[in-house]
Amino acid sequence: MNRICTICARAGSKGVANKNIRLLLDKPLIAHSLQQAKQSGLFDVIAVSSDSEHILEISSQWGANFLIKRPLELADDKAAKVPAIQHCVREVEKLTGVAYNTMVDLDATSPLRDVSDIVGAVRLLEESGATNVITGTPSHRSPYFNLVEMDAAGVVRLSKQLDPPVVRRQDAPACFDMNASIYVWSREIFFIPSLTVFHSNTRLYEMPPQRSRDIDSELDFEFVEFLMRKNTCY
C-alpha cells in the first residue's frame, strides 16, 4: 500500500498574517503537521504545496520530501483547495514514478490533531472500502433542535424539521462540525475532475473538540496556543 501525505500552505492569509510559518510554541505552524505526518510512519512521501518559496524552504527544513510550487491560478483567494491537492499528487507521481493508493491531506492550520487521528482516519478508509474520509467533531448546535435559518422576510425556522419534532437535543440525530483537519481519498476516486469532500461512500472519523480547532483568526491562534501549552505532549 503506497501512501502520500500532502500539506497545502498558501502565502496569503487575511485572518492571520503569514500564519503557515508563524511560530507556534517555537516552531513554524506548518512544522507541527509535518512532524505529525512523519511520526505516523504511514507515508512513503510527504509533499508540501505552496506558491511561496519561503514556505517551501521552511518545509524542507522540517522534513518535507517534495516541495511542489503551486501555480498562481491554484493559489489565489478564490481558488479551491482540492484542485491544489490533486496538482501536488500529480507532480509527485511524475517525479517518483509511483502511483499512490491512498492520498492524505493534513491542514496546516489544524495542529491540535494527534498522530492517532491520522492513523485512525487512514485505517477507516482502507478497512471500510470507503471512497474517502473526512474528520469532524460533535456539533455544538443541532439543525433539528437549535440551529435556525432566516428567510428574506426575517422569519426564522429550524434548519431541519422532523415529524414529530425533536423536543430534547439528545434525541436529535447525531450531527458533526467538519474540522478540516484530515482528508483521505482512495485512488479510485481521487483524480476525477469533480473531486470534492463528499461522495456516495464518504465516511467520517470523529475527533474530540479539544483537537478540532482550526486557525482562521488571531483569536483562534491564541486559543490553539493555550490548548497546546496545557497539553504536555507538544
VMD Tcl script that draws the C-alpha trace (Angstrom):
set ca {
  {0.00 0.00 0.00}
  {1.60 3.26 -1.17}
  {0.52 6.39 0.68}
  {1.25 10.06 0.10}
  {0.69 12.94 2.52}
  {0.16 16.46 1.21}
  {0.18 19.71 3.15}
  {-1.02 22.81 1.32}
  {0.13 26.24 2.50}
  {-0.51 29.45 0.59}
  {1.50 32.59 1.27}
  {-1.52 34.86 1.54}
  {-3.60 34.91 4.72}
  {-6.03 37.67 5.59}
  {-7.07 36.44 9.04}
  {-3.58 35.83 10.45}
  {-0.57 37.28 8.65}
  {1.94 34.65 7.48}
  {0.11 32.11 9.62}
  {1.52 28.97 7.97}
  {5.04 29.86 9.10}
  {4.23 31.89 12.21}
  {5.88 30.46 15.30}
  {3.64 28.33 17.49}
  {5.46 27.01 20.56}
  {8.79 27.85 18.92}
  {8.00 26.01 15.66}
  {6.54 27.29 12.40}
  {2.86 26.35 12.29}
  {3.36 24.06 9.30}
  {6.11 22.17 11.15}
  {3.57 20.65 13.53}
  {1.74 18.92 10.67}
  {5.00 17.83 9.06}
  {6.17 16.24 12.28}
  {2.83 14.50 12.83}
  {2.97 13.06 9.31}
  {6.49 11.72 9.91}
  {5.64 10.34 13.35}
  {2.67 8.42 11.97}
  {5.02 6.17 9.98}
  {2.31 5.81 7.31}
  {3.69 7.69 4.35}
  {6.09 6.88 1.57}
  {6.41 10.60 0.84}
  {5.35 13.88 2.42}
  {4.86 16.77 0.00}
  {4.20 20.45 0.60}
  {2.39 22.56 -1.98}
  {2.85 26.31 -1.86}
  {3.12 29.42 -4.01}
  {5.82 30.69 -1.61}
  {9.49 29.77 -1.93}
  {9.96 30.78 1.71}
  {7.28 28.35 2.91}
  {8.77 25.59 0.77}
  {12.25 26.27 2.17}
  {10.98 26.08 5.77}
  {9.05 22.91 4.92}
  {12.23 21.30 3.62}
  {13.98 22.12 6.89}
  {11.18 20.38 8.81}
  {11.13 17.16 6.83}
  {9.12 17.54 3.62}
  {10.34 15.10 0.96}
  {8.94 17.02 -2.02}
  {8.40 20.73 -2.50}
  {5.77 21.48 -5.12}
  {5.47 25.03 -6.46}
  {1.77 25.74 -6.83}
  {0.54 27.53 -9.98}
  {-0.84 31.00 -9.34}
  {-4.31 30.01 -10.56}
  {-4.46 27.50 -7.70}
  {-3.17 29.92 -5.09}
  {-5.41 32.99 -5.11}
  {-8.11 33.78 -2.54}
  {-10.86 32.25 -4.67}
  {-9.07 29.01 -5.53}
  {-10.48 25.77 -4.08}
  {-8.12 23.57 -2.10}
  {-8.96 20.20 -3.66}
  {-7.50 21.02 -7.13}
  {-4.29 22.12 -5.42}
  {-4.07 18.74 -3.64}
  {-4.65 16.93 -6.94}
  {-1.94 19.02 -8.61}
  {0.50 18.25 -5.82}
  {-0.05 14.49 -6.05}
  {0.24 14.50 -9.85}
  {3.55 16.34 -9.67}
  {4.97 13.95 -7.08}
  {3.86 10.94 -9.11}
  {5.69 12.37 -12.12}
  {8.84 12.75 -10.03}
  {8.68 9.35 -8.34}
  {7.03 7.20 -10.98}
  {4.82 5.77 -8.23}
  {1.02 5.53 -8.33}
  {-0.14 6.13 -4.76}
  {-3.10 4.17 -3.41}
  {-4.08 6.42 -0.52}
  {-3.93 10.22 -0.54}
  {-3.97 12.08 2.76}
  {-4.09 15.84 3.19}
  {-3.28 17.45 6.54}
  {-4.45 21.01 7.00}
  {-1.52 23.16 8.12}
  {-3.83 25.26 10.29}
  {-5.04 22.31 12.40}
  {-2.04 21.48 14.62}
  {-4.08 20.08 17.51}
  {-4.67 16.73 15.80}
  {-2.96 13.69 17.28}
  {-0.93 11.14 15.32}
  {-3.59 8.61 16.32}
  {-6.15 10.68 14.41}
  {-4.14 10.35 11.21}
  {-3.73 6.60 11.74}
  {-7.44 6.21 12.55}
  {-8.66 8.14 9.52}
  {-6.41 6.16 7.15}
  {-7.44 2.87 8.74}
  {-11.12 3.80 8.37}
  {-10.66 4.38 4.65}
  {-8.63 1.27 3.96}
  {-10.64 -1.13 6.11}
  {-14.11 0.12 5.17}
  {-13.61 0.36 1.42}
  {-14.86 3.97 1.53}
  {-14.08 6.34 -1.31}
  {-12.90 8.98 1.13}
  {-12.84 10.04 4.78}
  {-13.31 13.45 6.38}
  {-12.83 14.40 10.02}
  {-15.27 16.14 12.32}
  {-16.34 16.71 15.88}
  {-19.81 16.61 17.52}
  {-21.66 19.79 16.62}
  {-22.44 22.41 19.28}
  {-25.74 23.21 17.56}
  {-28.26 20.81 16.03}
  {-30.17 21.70 12.85}
  {-33.01 19.58 14.28}
  {-33.17 21.45 17.60}
  {-31.44 24.84 17.95}
  {-29.88 25.80 14.61}
  {-32.16 28.18 12.71}
  {-32.34 29.88 9.32}
  {-33.83 33.27 8.45}
  {-35.77 33.90 5.25}
  {-35.94 37.12 3.23}
  {-38.83 38.39 5.37}
  {-36.85 37.93 8.59}
  {-38.82 34.89 9.73}
  {-36.75 32.18 11.44}
  {-37.29 28.44 11.47}
  {-35.33 25.31 12.30}
  {-32.88 24.36 9.59}
  {-34.20 20.78 9.53}
  {-37.56 19.70 10.87}
  {-38.74 16.21 11.77}
  {-42.25 14.92 12.29}
  {-42.79 14.64 15.20}
  {-40.41 17.49 16.14}
  {-37.42 16.93 18.39}
  {-38.12 18.27 21.89}
  {-34.83 17.23 23.53}
  {-31.45 17.84 21.95}
  {-30.21 14.39 22.93}
  {-33.00 12.86 20.82}
  {-31.83 14.61 17.64}
  {-29.81 12.70 15.01}
  {-26.08 12.97 15.55}
  {-24.55 15.94 13.72}
  {-20.91 16.93 13.31}
  {-18.88 20.03 12.56}
  {-16.28 19.41 9.88}
  {-12.97 20.37 11.44}
  {-10.95 20.40 8.18}
  {-8.08 18.59 9.89}
  {-7.59 15.44 7.79}
  {-8.87 14.41 4.36}
  {-8.26 10.92 2.97}
  {-9.09 9.65 -0.53}
  {-8.68 6.33 -2.29}
  {-7.04 6.34 -5.71}
  {-10.20 5.06 -7.39}
  {-11.84 8.47 -6.93}
  {-9.01 10.92 -6.35}
  {-8.32 12.05 -9.91}
  {-11.89 12.58 -11.10}
  {-12.45 16.19 -12.33}
  {-15.37 16.71 -9.92}
  {-13.50 15.55 -6.80}
  {-14.94 17.04 -3.60}
  {-15.04 16.01 0.05}
  {-18.48 14.44 -0.32}
  {-19.20 11.35 -2.39}
  {-21.61 8.41 -2.27}
  {-19.43 6.48 0.21}
  {-17.83 9.21 2.31}
  {-17.13 8.30 5.94}
  {-16.40 10.50 8.97}
  {-13.64 9.94 11.50}
  {-14.69 11.55 14.78}
  {-12.22 13.70 16.71}
  {-12.81 15.32 20.12}
  {-13.45 19.09 20.36}
  {-10.08 19.77 22.01}
  {-8.30 18.54 18.87}
  {-10.64 20.18 16.38}
  {-9.80 23.89 16.43}
  {-8.77 25.38 13.09}
  {-6.77 28.63 12.93}
  {-8.58 31.29 10.90}
  {-8.17 34.32 13.16}
  {-5.88 35.82 15.79}
  {-8.28 34.59 18.48}
  {-8.06 31.06 17.06}
  {-4.26 31.27 17.13}
  {-4.24 32.35 20.77}
  {-6.71 29.65 21.75}
  {-4.77 26.89 19.96}
  {-1.56 28.07 21.60}
  {-3.29 27.99 25.00}
  {-4.51 24.41 24.43}
  {-1.10 23.26 23.24}
  {0.63 24.74 26.28}
  {-1.78 22.80 28.50}
  {-1.02 19.56 26.69}
  {2.39 18.25 27.74}
  {2.75 16.16 24.58}
  {3.51 19.25 22.49}
}
mol new
graphics top color blue
foreach p $ca { graphics top sphere $p radius 0.5 }
foreach p [lrange $ca 0 end-1] q [lrange $ca 1 end] { graphics top cylinder $p $q radius 0.2 }
display resetview
